[in-house]
Amino acid sequence: MDATVQAGPLRHFLQFRDLSHDEIKYVLKRALLIKDKFKRYQAHHTLHDRTLAMVFEKASTRTRVSFEAGMYQLGGSVIHLTTNDSQLGRSEPIEDTARVISRMVDLVMIRTFEQTRIERFASHSRVPVINGLTNEFHPCQILADILTFIEHRGDIQGKTIAWIGDANNMAYTWLQAAEIMGFTLHVSAPTGYKLDPARTGQPPASVLREFDDPLQACKGAHLVTTDVWTSMGYEDENEERRKAFADWCVDEEMMQMAQPDAIFMHCLPAHRGEEVSGAVIDGPQSVVWDEAENRLHLQKALMEFLLLGRLDDEIN
């Protein structure tokens, strides 16, 4: 059988809204099944003889380990590419790179800079393309975060999520998730680092509420989450950002404003004493290690779905 044959129409996952509500629910449920089998040492080789190409134009630890280990655990194989060992760092148009790579593998994951770059690649690919992170979105991470929330607190619909910090790729992806999954997103960022209305539009208050005071953003939240103050590519702004975000460190006072059983998440790596206190990230409300592990299981379910479609026979 041709390695590029799909179970259905070609699908990409470039941003959260590329999947419908029902498809996201399926992938989340499938991830829980795959995780359960993993914990019981049961083989799950649904992608036997399939190949994933991982393209890194931005460095990574968790993204590489989770995708690479995940594909091997599904019975497939992996090719790792960076700008230093491929034509991506030279003069070849990304469209040509996509045309060639997608004739040789079954699936491509890209971690890069501008969203338009991964969109250009996907538009010329014969196989599914997954966004491992761009400047604009981080959809695999938010799917894993929702999976983690479900494990610890049940359905996320109707809940309140507090995002404290920079209006970065995580914040914009959380907003897409709120629109699709039916929860409310509270966002608090310093002046100059807030969400861009040109990107958000005018979502209703049931979807998005913005706060100048991070304590008020945390009030009543079921989940408090944050990220580093200086994302990759903005290192020149580090000192300026440290001053601007000084009051946006998620600490015990912020967590006390949230629901009594609220949990804390961080996509990692974390800087204790900056965006989060050590007492919070290492405390009893923190689920960051479960969150990190769930990238593995969620991405296995996602890769399986993009290549094989729904496999409802194993889901009760």
MARVO-454380 format. One record per residue (C-alpha): residue number from 0; residue in one letter; x, y, z. Coordinates in pm, 1 decimal. Layout:
N
<rec pos="NUM" code="A" X="X" Y="Y" Z="Z"/>
...
END
This chain:
316
<rec pos="0" code="M" X="0.0" Y="0.0" Z="0.0"/>
<rec pos="1" code="D" X="123.9" Y="352.1" Z="-82.1"/>
<rec pos="2" code="A" X="265.6" Y="507.2" Z="236.0"/>
<rec pos="3" code="T" X="74.0" Y="828.8" Z="173.7"/>
<rec pos="4" code="V" X="-272.3" Y="670.6" Z="157.3"/>
<rec pos="5" code="Q" X="-511.8" Y="835.9" Z="405.2"/>
<rec pos="6" code="A" X="-817.2" Y="689.8" Z="576.4"/>
<rec pos="7" code="G" X="-1014.9" Y="996.4" Z="464.0"/>
<rec pos="8" code="P" X="-961.8" Y="1350.3" Z="331.4"/>
<rec pos="9" code="L" X="-620.9" Y="1504.4" Z="401.8"/>
<rec pos="10" code="R" X="-630.1" Y="1687.7" Z="735.4"/>
<rec pos="11" code="H" X="-377.0" Y="1917.0" Z="900.2"/>
<rec pos="12" code="F" X="-359.7" Y="2043.9" Z="1258.2"/>
<rec pos="13" code="L" X="-210.8" Y="2392.1" Z="1231.2"/>
<rec pos="14" code="Q" X="-425.6" Y="2564.2" Z="1493.0"/>
<rec pos="15" code="F" X="-677.3" Y="2451.7" Z="1752.5"/>
<rec pos="16" code="R" X="-982.2" Y="2535.4" Z="1543.6"/>
<rec pos="17" code="D" X="-871.2" Y="2296.9" Z="1266.3"/>
<rec pos="18" code="L" X="-1061.0" Y="2026.9" Z="1456.8"/>
<rec pos="19" code="S" X="-1430.0" Y="2043.0" Z="1541.9"/>
<rec pos="20" code="H" X="-1567.5" Y="2010.8" Z="1893.2"/>
<rec pos="21" code="D" X="-1664.2" Y="1647.6" Z="1830.8"/>
<rec pos="22" code="E" X="-1324.9" Y="1565.9" Z="1680.5"/>
<rec pos="23" code="I" X="-1143.8" Y="1719.2" Z="1976.6"/>
<rec pos="24" code="K" X="-1361.7" Y="1520.0" Z="2217.1"/>
<rec pos="25" code="Y" X="-1277.0" Y="1204.9" Z="2023.1"/>
<rec pos="26" code="V" X="-901.0" Y="1273.8" Z="2029.4"/>
<rec pos="27" code="L" X="-911.5" Y="1347.4" Z="2403.5"/>
<rec pos="28" code="K" X="-1101.5" Y="1027.7" Z="2475.8"/>
<rec pos="29" code="R" X="-869.5" Y="831.7" Z="2250.9"/>
<rec pos="30" code="A" X="-567.6" Y="978.3" Z="2432.5"/>
<rec pos="31" code="L" X="-702.7" Y="852.0" Z="2764.1"/>
<rec pos="32" code="L" X="-740.1" Y="502.2" Z="2617.2"/>
<rec pos="33" code="I" X="-387.5" Y="509.6" Z="2471.7"/>
<rec pos="34" code="K" X="-246.4" Y="636.4" Z="2802.5"/>
<rec pos="35" code="D" X="-421.8" Y="358.8" Z="2993.2"/>
<rec pos="36" code="K" X="-272.1" Y="96.9" Z="2762.4"/>
<rec pos="37" code="F" X="71.8" Y="260.0" Z="2796.1"/>
<rec pos="38" code="K" X="51.3" Y="244.6" Z="3177.1"/>
<rec pos="39" code="R" X="-41.5" Y="-124.9" Z="3159.5"/>
<rec pos="40" code="Y" X="245.2" Y="-199.3" Z="2917.3"/>
<rec pos="41" code="Q" X="4.2" Y="-301.5" Z="2641.3"/>
<rec pos="42" code="A" X="136.1" Y="-254.9" Z="2289.1"/>
<rec pos="43" code="H" X="-57.4" Y="-11.4" Z="2070.1"/>
<rec pos="44" code="H" X="98.2" Y="-24.9" Z="1723.2"/>
<rec pos="45" code="T" X="-169.6" Y="137.6" Z="1510.7"/>
<rec pos="46" code="L" X="91.1" Y="327.6" Z="1303.9"/>
<rec pos="47" code="H" X="314.3" Y="30.1" Z="1225.7"/>
<rec pos="48" code="D" X="540.7" Y="99.9" Z="925.8"/>
<rec pos="49" code="R" X="444.3" Y="469.3" Z="916.4"/>
<rec pos="50" code="T" X="708.1" Y="744.2" Z="924.5"/>
<rec pos="51" code="L" X="697.2" Y="1083.2" Z="1094.7"/>
<rec pos="52" code="A" X="927.7" Y="1364.9" Z="982.9"/>
<rec pos="53" code="M" X="998.0" Y="1617.6" Z="1259.2"/>
<rec pos="54" code="V" X="1117.6" Y="1956.4" Z="1135.2"/>
<rec pos="55" code="F" X="1269.0" Y="2188.1" Z="1395.8"/>
<rec pos="56" code="E" X="1343.3" Y="2549.3" Z="1310.2"/>
<rec pos="57" code="K" X="1309.3" Y="2627.1" Z="1683.4"/>
<rec pos="58" code="A" X="1486.6" Y="2421.2" Z="1947.1"/>
<rec pos="59" code="S" X="1283.3" Y="2190.7" Z="2169.2"/>
<rec pos="60" code="T" X="1301.9" Y="1931.9" Z="2445.9"/>
<rec pos="61" code="R" X="944.5" Y="1829.1" Z="2527.3"/>
<rec pos="62" code="T" X="818.0" Y="1855.1" Z="2169.8"/>
<rec pos="63" code="R" X="1093.3" Y="1637.6" Z="2029.9"/>
<rec pos="64" code="V" X="1079.9" Y="1373.3" Z="2303.2"/>
<rec pos="65" code="S" X="700.0" Y="1349.3" Z="2306.3"/>
<rec pos="66" code="F" X="658.1" Y="1321.0" Z="1928.6"/>
<rec pos="67" code="E" X="956.8" Y="1093.2" Z="1877.3"/>
<rec pos="68" code="A" X="876.7" Y="858.2" Z="2164.6"/>
<rec pos="69" code="G" X="509.7" Y="865.8" Z="2070.1"/>
<rec pos="70" code="M" X="565.4" Y="762.6" Z="1710.6"/>
<rec pos="71" code="Y" X="794.6" Y="478.1" Z="1814.1"/>
<rec pos="72" code="Q" X="536.9" Y="361.6" Z="2068.9"/>
<rec pos="73" code="L" X="274.9" Y="354.4" Z="1793.1"/>
<rec pos="74" code="G" X="501.1" Y="121.4" Z="1595.3"/>
<rec pos="75" code="G" X="628.7" Y="380.2" Z="1349.2"/>
<rec pos="76" code="S" X="962.4" Y="544.5" Z="1279.6"/>
<rec pos="77" code="V" X="1093.8" Y="901.0" Z="1296.4"/>
<rec pos="78" code="I" X="1320.8" Y="1128.9" Z="1095.1"/>
<rec pos="79" code="H" X="1458.1" Y="1435.6" Z="1276.9"/>
<rec pos="80" code="L" X="1543.9" Y="1743.6" Z="1069.1"/>
<rec pos="81" code="T" X="1676.9" Y="2087.6" Z="1164.6"/>
<rec pos="82" code="T" X="1774.6" Y="2392.4" Z="960.6"/>
<rec pos="83" code="N" X="2139.1" Y="2289.1" Z="1003.6"/>
<rec pos="84" code="D" X="2104.0" Y="1945.6" Z="841.0"/>
<rec pos="85" code="S" X="1847.2" Y="2015.0" Z="569.0"/>
<rec pos="86" code="Q" X="1774.6" Y="2256.4" Z="285.6"/>
<rec pos="87" code="L" X="1535.3" Y="2446.1" Z="516.1"/>
<rec pos="88" code="G" X="1824.6" Y="2661.0" Z="636.9"/>
<rec pos="89" code="R" X="1939.2" Y="2733.4" Z="283.3"/>
<rec pos="90" code="S" X="1771.7" Y="2874.2" Z="-24.5"/>
<rec pos="91" code="E" X="1514.6" Y="2607.2" Z="-113.5"/>
<rec pos="92" code="P" X="1158.3" Y="2741.8" Z="-102.2"/>
<rec pos="93" code="I" X="957.0" Y="2581.5" Z="176.1"/>
<rec pos="94" code="E" X="696.5" Y="2482.6" Z="-82.0"/>
<rec pos="95" code="D" X="954.6" Y="2267.0" Z="-261.3"/>
<rec pos="96" code="T" X="1070.3" Y="2114.1" Z="66.6"/>
<rec pos="97" code="A" X="709.3" Y="2021.5" Z="143.8"/>
<rec pos="98" code="R" X="658.4" Y="1862.8" Z="-198.2"/>
<rec pos="99" code="V" X="964.3" Y="1640.5" Z="-152.4"/>
<rec pos="100" code="I" X="937.3" Y="1543.4" Z="216.0"/>
<rec pos="101" code="S" X="567.8" Y="1460.2" Z="191.3"/>
<rec pos="102" code="R" X="639.6" Y="1207.3" Z="-86.9"/>
<rec pos="103" code="M" X="868.9" Y="1013.1" Z="145.8"/>
<rec pos="104" code="V" X="689.7" Y="1011.8" Z="483.6"/>
<rec pos="105" code="D" X="336.7" Y="972.6" Z="618.4"/>
<rec pos="106" code="L" X="319.2" Y="1265.2" Z="858.6"/>
<rec pos="107" code="V" X="509.7" Y="1588.2" Z="928.5"/>
<rec pos="108" code="M" X="543.8" Y="1784.0" Z="1253.5"/>
<rec pos="109" code="I" X="693.0" Y="2132.8" Z="1228.0"/>
<rec pos="110" code="R" X="813.9" Y="2365.8" Z="1503.8"/>
<rec pos="111" code="T" X="887.1" Y="2701.2" Z="1344.9"/>
<rec pos="112" code="F" X="843.7" Y="3077.9" Z="1359.9"/>
<rec pos="113" code="E" X="564.1" Y="3248.2" Z="1164.3"/>
<rec pos="114" code="Q" X="231.3" Y="3067.3" Z="1123.8"/>
<rec pos="115" code="T" X="237.6" Y="3155.3" Z="754.0"/>
<rec pos="116" code="R" X="548.2" Y="2937.9" Z="716.7"/>
<rec pos="117" code="I" X="376.7" Y="2620.6" Z="835.8"/>
<rec pos="118" code="E" X="67.1" Y="2710.2" Z="633.2"/>
<rec pos="119" code="R" X="279.5" Y="2737.7" Z="317.9"/>
<rec pos="120" code="F" X="433.2" Y="2398.4" Z="391.9"/>
<rec pos="121" code="A" X="94.5" Y="2236.8" Z="455.6"/>
<rec pos="122" code="S" X="-58.7" Y="2378.9" Z="139.3"/>
<rec pos="123" code="H" X="200.0" Y="2186.1" Z="-66.4"/>
<rec pos="124" code="S" X="211.9" Y="1867.7" Z="145.4"/>
<rec pos="125" code="R" X="57.3" Y="1536.4" Z="44.6"/>
<rec pos="126" code="V" X="43.2" Y="1419.8" Z="407.3"/>
<rec pos="127" code="P" X="-92.4" Y="1564.6" Z="734.8"/>
<rec pos="128" code="V" X="107.8" Y="1846.3" Z="894.3"/>
<rec pos="129" code="I" X="101.9" Y="1915.7" Z="1270.1"/>
<rec pos="130" code="N" X="193.7" Y="2243.7" Z="1436.0"/>
<rec pos="131" code="G" X="452.3" Y="2167.2" Z="1705.2"/>
<rec pos="132" code="L" X="465.4" Y="2541.0" Z="1786.3"/>
<rec pos="133" code="T" X="465.4" Y="2868.3" Z="1595.5"/>
<rec pos="134" code="N" X="487.6" Y="3228.2" Z="1709.4"/>
<rec pos="135" code="E" X="109.3" Y="3251.8" Z="1684.1"/>
<rec pos="136" code="F" X="-23.2" Y="2917.4" Z="1814.2"/>
<rec pos="137" code="H" X="65.9" Y="2611.1" Z="2024.0"/>
<rec pos="138" code="P" X="-233.9" Y="2380.0" Z="1969.7"/>
<rec pos="139" code="C" X="-80.7" Y="2047.6" Z="2081.3"/>
<rec pos="140" code="Q" X="8.5" Y="2197.3" Z="2418.3"/>
<rec pos="141" code="I" X="-343.3" Y="2327.4" Z="2479.6"/>
<rec pos="142" code="L" X="-494.4" Y="1991.6" Z="2383.6"/>
<rec pos="143" code="A" X="-262.5" Y="1826.8" Z="2635.8"/>
<rec pos="144" code="D" X="-357.1" Y="2086.7" Z="2898.4"/>
<rec pos="145" code="I" X="-728.3" Y="2017.1" Z="2845.3"/>
<rec pos="146" code="L" X="-659.8" Y="1643.9" Z="2869.6"/>
<rec pos="147" code="T" X="-483.4" Y="1706.6" Z="3201.3"/>
<rec pos="148" code="F" X="-772.2" Y="1916.2" Z="3329.3"/>
<rec pos="149" code="I" X="-1019.7" Y="1641.3" Z="3239.9"/>
<rec pos="150" code="E" X="-810.2" Y="1384.5" Z="3427.4"/>
<rec pos="151" code="H" X="-800.1" Y="1596.2" Z="3742.2"/>
<rec pos="152" code="R" X="-1128.2" Y="1787.9" Z="3740.7"/>
<rec pos="153" code="G" X="-1358.5" Y="1643.1" Z="3472.8"/>
<rec pos="154" code="D" X="-1526.9" Y="1822.0" Z="3183.1"/>
<rec pos="155" code="I" X="-1380.4" Y="2166.1" Z="3106.3"/>
<rec pos="156" code="Q" X="-1708.1" Y="2299.1" Z="2964.0"/>
<rec pos="157" code="G" X="-1848.5" Y="2578.2" Z="3180.0"/>
<rec pos="158" code="K" X="-1526.2" Y="2619.6" Z="3377.2"/>
<rec pos="159" code="T" X="-1307.9" Y="2930.9" Z="3412.9"/>
<rec pos="160" code="I" X="-944.2" Y="2932.3" Z="3302.8"/>
<rec pos="161" code="A" X="-714.4" Y="3215.4" Z="3411.9"/>
<rec pos="162" code="W" X="-421.4" Y="3300.2" Z="3187.1"/>
<rec pos="163" code="I" X="-169.3" Y="3522.6" Z="3367.3"/>
<rec pos="164" code="G" X="101.9" Y="3679.8" Z="3153.6"/>
<rec pos="165" code="D" X="201.1" Y="3755.3" Z="2798.0"/>
<rec pos="166" code="A" X="-54.6" Y="3744.9" Z="2515.8"/>
<rec pos="167" code="N" X="154.5" Y="3485.1" Z="2336.2"/>
<rec pos="168" code="N" X="86.5" Y="3174.4" Z="2126.2"/>
<rec pos="169" code="M" X="-50.2" Y="2993.7" Z="2432.1"/>
<rec pos="170" code="A" X="-296.2" Y="3270.7" Z="2517.7"/>
<rec pos="171" code="Y" X="-435.0" Y="3291.0" Z="2164.0"/>
<rec pos="172" code="T" X="-469.3" Y="2912.8" Z="2148.3"/>
<rec pos="173" code="W" X="-650.1" Y="2908.1" Z="2483.8"/>
<rec pos="174" code="L" X="-892.3" Y="3160.1" Z="2334.4"/>
<rec pos="175" code="Q" X="-965.8" Y="2935.5" Z="2035.4"/>
<rec pos="176" code="A" X="-1016.6" Y="2646.8" Z="2277.2"/>
<rec pos="177" code="A" X="-1259.2" Y="2850.7" Z="2490.0"/>
<rec pos="178" code="E" X="-1468.5" Y="2929.8" Z="2183.3"/>
<rec pos="179" code="I" X="-1486.5" Y="2565.8" Z="2076.6"/>
<rec pos="180" code="M" X="-1499.7" Y="2383.7" Z="2412.1"/>
<rec pos="181" code="G" X="-1738.3" Y="2617.0" Z="2594.0"/>
<rec pos="182" code="F" X="-1537.6" Y="2756.7" Z="2885.9"/>
<rec pos="183" code="T" X="-1450.4" Y="3111.4" Z="2991.9"/>
<rec pos="184" code="L" X="-1097.4" Y="3247.6" Z="2957.7"/>
<rec pos="185" code="H" X="-974.3" Y="3518.1" Z="3195.5"/>
<rec pos="186" code="V" X="-663.3" Y="3697.5" Z="3067.4"/>
<rec pos="187" code="S" X="-443.5" Y="3943.0" Z="3254.7"/>
<rec pos="188" code="A" X="-131.8" Y="4098.8" Z="3102.4"/>
<rec pos="189" code="P" X="55.1" Y="4427.1" Z="3155.2"/>
<rec pos="190" code="T" X="-4.0" Y="4723.5" Z="2927.6"/>
<rec pos="191" code="G" X="174.6" Y="4665.5" Z="2599.3"/>
<rec pos="192" code="Y" X="144.9" Y="4287.8" Z="2624.1"/>
<rec pos="193" code="K" X="-232.4" Y="4241.8" Z="2604.1"/>
<rec pos="194" code="L" X="-432.0" Y="4048.9" Z="2346.3"/>
<rec pos="195" code="D" X="-456.5" Y="4217.8" Z="2006.8"/>
<rec pos="196" code="P" X="-822.5" Y="4301.7" Z="1926.9"/>
<rec pos="197" code="A" X="-742.1" Y="4263.8" Z="1558.0"/>
<rec pos="198" code="R" X="-674.2" Y="3895.7" Z="1626.2"/>
<rec pos="199" code="T" X="-941.7" Y="3826.6" Z="1886.3"/>
<rec pos="200" code="G" X="-1237.6" Y="4009.6" Z="1736.5"/>
<rec pos="201" code="Q" X="-1512.0" Y="4071.5" Z="1993.4"/>
<rec pos="202" code="P" X="-1579.7" Y="3742.3" Z="2171.7"/>
<rec pos="203" code="P" X="-1861.6" Y="3751.8" Z="2428.7"/>
<rec pos="204" code="A" X="-1788.4" Y="3772.7" Z="2801.9"/>
<rec pos="205" code="S" X="-1886.7" Y="3406.6" Z="2829.8"/>
<rec pos="206" code="V" X="-1573.2" Y="3329.3" Z="2626.1"/>
<rec pos="207" code="L" X="-1321.2" Y="3603.0" Z="2714.4"/>
<rec pos="208" code="R" X="-1277.2" Y="3850.9" Z="2996.7"/>
<rec pos="209" code="E" X="-968.2" Y="4069.1" Z="3028.2"/>
<rec pos="210" code="F" X="-837.2" Y="4208.1" Z="3357.2"/>
<rec pos="211" code="D" X="-575.9" Y="4469.8" Z="3444.4"/>
<rec pos="212" code="D" X="-537.5" Y="4311.0" Z="3790.0"/>
<rec pos="213" code="P" X="-409.3" Y="3950.3" Z="3776.9"/>
<rec pos="214" code="L" X="-563.7" Y="3879.3" Z="4118.6"/>
<rec pos="215" code="Q" X="-909.3" Y="3956.2" Z="3979.2"/>
<rec pos="216" code="A" X="-839.1" Y="3736.2" Z="3677.1"/>
<rec pos="217" code="C" X="-771.7" Y="3444.6" Z="3912.9"/>
<rec pos="218" code="K" X="-1090.7" Y="3501.1" Z="4113.4"/>
<rec pos="219" code="G" X="-1309.3" Y="3190.9" Z="4090.4"/>
<rec pos="220" code="A" X="-1083.5" Y="3019.2" Z="3834.5"/>
<rec pos="221" code="H" X="-1075.4" Y="2639.8" Z="3814.6"/>
<rec pos="222" code="L" X="-733.8" Y="2649.6" Z="3646.6"/>
<rec pos="223" code="V" X="-457.2" Y="2909.8" Z="3670.2"/>
<rec pos="224" code="T" X="-188.7" Y="2887.4" Z="3404.1"/>
<rec pos="225" code="T" X="103.4" Y="3089.6" Z="3275.9"/>
<rec pos="226" code="D" X="420.9" Y="3081.2" Z="3066.8"/>
<rec pos="227" code="V" X="765.5" Y="3238.3" Z="3069.5"/>
<rec pos="228" code="W" X="769.2" Y="3614.1" Z="3041.1"/>
<rec pos="229" code="T" X="1013.6" Y="3608.9" Z="2750.3"/>
<rec pos="230" code="S" X="925.7" Y="3362.1" Z="2475.1"/>
<rec pos="231" code="M" X="1181.8" Y="3221.2" Z="2233.0"/>
<rec pos="232" code="G" X="1286.8" Y="3489.0" Z="1985.6"/>
<rec pos="233" code="Y" X="1225.6" Y="3780.7" Z="2223.9"/>
<rec pos="234" code="E" X="1539.3" Y="3745.0" Z="2436.7"/>
<rec pos="235" code="D" X="1648.5" Y="4104.2" Z="2361.5"/>
<rec pos="236" code="E" X="1341.4" Y="4222.5" Z="2554.1"/>
<rec pos="237" code="N" X="1418.0" Y="4016.0" Z="2863.5"/>
<rec pos="238" code="E" X="1503.4" Y="4294.8" Z="3109.1"/>
<rec pos="239" code="E" X="1220.9" Y="4516.1" Z="2986.7"/>
<rec pos="240" code="R" X="975.2" Y="4229.8" Z="3026.4"/>
<rec pos="241" code="R" X="1099.3" Y="4138.8" Z="3374.2"/>
<rec pos="242" code="K" X="1010.8" Y="4490.3" Z="3489.7"/>
<rec pos="243" code="A" X="674.4" Y="4500.5" Z="3310.5"/>
<rec pos="244" code="F" X="563.3" Y="4160.9" Z="3444.9"/>
<rec pos="245" code="A" X="687.2" Y="4204.0" Z="3803.2"/>
<rec pos="246" code="D" X="330.7" Y="4191.4" Z="3942.0"/>
<rec pos="247" code="W" X="226.7" Y="3896.6" Z="3722.6"/>
<rec pos="248" code="C" X="407.4" Y="3619.8" Z="3911.2"/>
<rec pos="249" code="V" X="158.3" Y="3343.0" Z="3993.5"/>
<rec pos="250" code="D" X="203.6" Y="3305.1" Z="4367.3"/>
<rec pos="251" code="E" X="11.3" Y="3172.1" Z="4666.4"/>
<rec pos="252" code="E" X="-203.3" Y="3489.0" Z="4687.1"/>
<rec pos="253" code="M" X="-324.3" Y="3442.7" Z="4329.1"/>
<rec pos="254" code="M" X="-400.1" Y="3075.1" Z="4384.4"/>
<rec pos="255" code="Q" X="-600.4" Y="3163.9" Z="4695.3"/>
<rec pos="256" code="M" X="-823.8" Y="3383.1" Z="4477.9"/>
<rec pos="257" code="A" X="-909.0" Y="3083.5" Z="4259.8"/>
<rec pos="258" code="Q" X="-1144.7" Y="2799.2" Z="4346.7"/>
<rec pos="259" code="P" X="-1033.3" Y="2598.7" Z="4653.8"/>
<rec pos="260" code="D" X="-962.7" Y="2297.2" Z="4433.0"/>
<rec pos="261" code="A" X="-807.9" Y="2497.8" Z="4147.7"/>
<rec pos="262" code="I" X="-504.8" Y="2349.8" Z="3974.0"/>
<rec pos="263" code="F" X="-196.7" Y="2516.7" Z="3828.7"/>
<rec pos="264" code="M" X="-37.2" Y="2450.5" Z="3489.1"/>
<rec pos="265" code="H" X="272.2" Y="2569.8" Z="3304.8"/>
<rec pos="266" code="C" X="387.1" Y="2442.5" Z="2963.9"/>
<rec pos="267" code="L" X="752.8" Y="2451.2" Z="3079.1"/>
<rec pos="268" code="P" X="1038.0" Y="2528.9" Z="3101.3"/>
<rec pos="269" code="A" X="959.3" Y="2742.2" Z="3407.5"/>
<rec pos="270" code="H" X="1157.5" Y="3011.8" Z="3584.8"/>
<rec pos="271" code="R" X="1078.8" Y="2988.9" Z="3955.0"/>
<rec pos="272" code="G" X="1058.8" Y="3334.3" Z="4109.9"/>
<rec pos="273" code="E" X="963.6" Y="3498.2" Z="3781.2"/>
<rec pos="274" code="E" X="632.8" Y="3394.1" Z="3621.5"/>
<rec pos="275" code="V" X="556.6" Y="3147.9" Z="3903.8"/>
<rec pos="276" code="S" X="670.0" Y="3104.2" Z="4261.6"/>
<rec pos="277" code="G" X="844.1" Y="2787.2" Z="4366.1"/>
<rec pos="278" code="A" X="573.7" Y="2727.1" Z="4626.9"/>
<rec pos="279" code="V" X="306.3" Y="2714.6" Z="4353.8"/>
<rec pos="280" code="I" X="478.5" Y="2510.6" Z="4082.4"/>
<rec pos="281" code="D" X="613.5" Y="2262.7" Z="4338.2"/>
<rec pos="282" code="G" X="302.2" Y="2273.4" Z="4554.1"/>
<rec pos="283" code="P" X="-1.7" Y="2044.9" Z="4584.7"/>
<rec pos="284" code="Q" X="-213.8" Y="2234.1" Z="4329.4"/>
<rec pos="285" code="S" X="45.4" Y="2198.8" Z="4054.6"/>
<rec pos="286" code="V" X="-12.4" Y="1935.7" Z="3785.5"/>
<rec pos="287" code="V" X="271.9" Y="2042.7" Z="3556.2"/>
<rec pos="288" code="W" X="438.2" Y="1700.1" Z="3543.7"/>
<rec pos="289" code="D" X="115.6" Y="1525.6" Z="3444.3"/>
<rec pos="290" code="E" X="65.5" Y="1806.0" Z="3192.2"/>
<rec pos="291" code="A" X="411.1" Y="1749.8" Z="3042.3"/>
<rec pos="292" code="E" X="359.5" Y="1372.9" Z="3016.8"/>
<rec pos="293" code="N" X="23.1" Y="1418.6" Z="2851.2"/>
<rec pos="294" code="R" X="186.5" Y="1575.2" Z="2547.2"/>
<rec pos="295" code="L" X="302.6" Y="1220.4" Z="2469.3"/>
<rec pos="296" code="H" X="-38.0" Y="1054.2" Z="2492.5"/>
<rec pos="297" code="L" X="-236.3" Y="1336.9" Z="2333.3"/>
<rec pos="298" code="Q" X="-4.8" Y="1358.4" Z="2034.4"/>
<rec pos="299" code="K" X="-22.2" Y="983.5" Z="1980.2"/>
<rec pos="300" code="A" X="-400.3" Y="1010.8" Z="1960.0"/>
<rec pos="301" code="L" X="-371.9" Y="1310.5" Z="1727.6"/>
<rec pos="302" code="M" X="-126.3" Y="1143.3" Z="1488.4"/>
<rec pos="303" code="E" X="-340.8" Y="831.6" Z="1480.9"/>
<rec pos="304" code="F" X="-653.8" Y="1037.4" Z="1406.5"/>
<rec pos="305" code="L" X="-493.6" Y="1238.1" Z="1126.0"/>
<rec pos="306" code="L" X="-365.1" Y="922.2" Z="956.6"/>
<rec pos="307" code="L" X="-639.3" Y="667.0" Z="1028.4"/>
<rec pos="308" code="G" X="-948.2" Y="867.1" Z="1117.6"/>
<rec pos="309" code="R" X="-1181.2" Y="748.4" Z="1392.9"/>
<rec pos="310" code="L" X="-1116.3" Y="407.4" Z="1544.7"/>
<rec pos="311" code="D" X="-1431.3" Y="390.1" Z="1753.7"/>
<rec pos="312" code="D" X="-1417.6" Y="14.4" Z="1801.1"/>
<rec pos="313" code="E" X="-1186.4" Y="49.2" Z="2103.3"/>
<rec pos="314" code="I" X="-1367.7" Y="339.5" Z="2269.4"/>
<rec pos="315" code="N" X="-1658.4" Y="253.6" Z="2499.8"/>
END
